[in-house]
Amino acid sequence: MTEQMNTIRSKYLARFTPIILLLSLAIAPLSVLADLTYLAPGQPDAKVILPPPPILGSPEQLAELDEVRAVYHAAPDADKQAAYSEKSFSVFNFTEAVGSFFNETNLPKTAAFFEKVQKDAETVTDLGKDYFHRPRPFVTDPSLKNGKLEKSFSYPSGHSTEGMVLALVLAEAVPDKHDAIIAHARLMGWHRIEIARHYMTDIYAGRVLAQAIVRELNQSDSFGKDLAEVKAEIAAAQK
């Protein structure tokens, strides 16, 4: 009887496992998109906006890998330490660019708002990463492994996308610090190459995707309302 039951169970699993797997793949993106606050599901779509990254093993990709090796080996220790410290980051990584008043204690509404903005940007970026499936430089060349390694894909860069989204929105709120804010976001992207987490094309793609994300954010009435409150809070904290 036990052997017969095992045979029936095996046949059942063989028949329905593919269906279960397909359902899980269909449901997973929906659960990710449920985290969106300001963006509409699928807007923007990284796979529509961005070109594919260089093909693994192509002359273009190999030349880009050589570039990563050169940058990694030439990077100052201070830059690498800064890169490691930015593994997890928020809008308050821009405090040096904005001013010492710009901190979570002074700006609770600002903190909550930018956390939602960053989560939306992360969701869009992760869907792009999972579509393009580009291995990170240290996966292709294990000699580049260093520090705590990420398991996600490389293209587009999450740090570059999220960092530039935060920067572009923050620059709207603090326009007199625009140049310093954007420069800091660009530096965060560069740091990721210095520790061989990304190719330069990953960083460029992140900056392009960030602009598309901010355009979509500005279509949201709730985003506009919340941004206005953030501008008021920041203005009051500056006095």
Secondary structure as the mmCIF struct_conf table of DSSP 4:
data_model
#
loop_
_struct_conf.conf_type_id
_struct_conf.id
_struct_conf.beg_label_comp_id
_struct_conf.beg_label_asym_id
_struct_conf.beg_label_seq_id
_struct_conf.end_label_comp_id
_struct_conf.end_label_asym_id
_struct_conf.end_label_seq_id
HELX_RH_AL_P HELX_RH_AL_P1 THR A 2 LEU A 33
TURN_TY1_P TURN_TY1_P1 ALA A 34 ASP A 35
BEND BEND1 THR A 37 LEU A 39
HELX_LH_PP_P HELX_LH_PP_P1 ALA A 40 ALA A 40
TURN_TY1_P TURN_TY1_P2 PRO A 41 GLY A 42
BEND BEND2 PRO A 44 PRO A 44
HELX_RH_AL_P HELX_RH_AL_P2 ALA A 46 ILE A 49
BEND BEND3 LEU A 50 LEU A 50
HELX_LH_PP_P HELX_LH_PP_P2 PRO A 51 ILE A 55
TURN_TY1_P TURN_TY1_P3 LEU A 56 GLY A 57
BEND BEND4 SER A 58 SER A 58
HELX_RH_AL_P HELX_RH_AL_P3 PRO A 59 ALA A 74
HELX_RH_AL_P HELX_RH_AL_P4 ASP A 77 SER A 85
TURN_TY1_P TURN_TY1_P4 GLU A 86 GLU A 86
BEND BEND5 LYS A 87 SER A 88
HELX_RH_3T_P HELX_RH_3T_P1 VAL A 91 PHE A 94
HELX_RH_AL_P HELX_RH_AL_P5 THR A 95 VAL A 98
TURN_TY1_P TURN_TY1_P5 SER A 100 PHE A 101
BEND BEND6 ASN A 103 ASN A 103
TURN_TY1_P TURN_TY1_P6 GLU A 104 ASN A 106
HELX_RH_AL_P HELX_RH_AL_P6 PRO A 108 PHE A 132
HELX_LH_PP_P HELX_LH_PP_P3 ARG A 134 ARG A 136
HELX_RH_AL_P HELX_RH_AL_P7 PRO A 137 THR A 140
BEND BEND7 ASP A 141 ASP A 141
HELX_RH_3T_P HELX_RH_3T_P2 PRO A 142 LEU A 144
BEND BEND8 GLY A 147 LYS A 148
HELX_LH_PP_P HELX_LH_PP_P4 LEU A 149 GLU A 150
BEND BEND9 SER A 152 SER A 152
BEND BEND10 TYR A 155 PRO A 156
HELX_RH_AL_P HELX_RH_AL_P8 GLY A 158 ALA A 173
BEND BEND11 VAL A 174 VAL A 174
HELX_RH_3T_P HELX_RH_3T_P3 PRO A 175 LYS A 177
HELX_RH_AL_P HELX_RH_AL_P9 HIS A 178 GLU A 194
TURN_TY1_P TURN_TY1_P7 ILE A 195 ALA A 196
BEND BEND12 ARG A 197 ARG A 197
HELX_RH_AL_P HELX_RH_AL_P10 MET A 200 LEU A 217
TURN_TY1_P TURN_TY1_P8 ASN A 218 GLN A 219
HELX_RH_AL_P HELX_RH_AL_P11 ASP A 221 GLN A 238
#
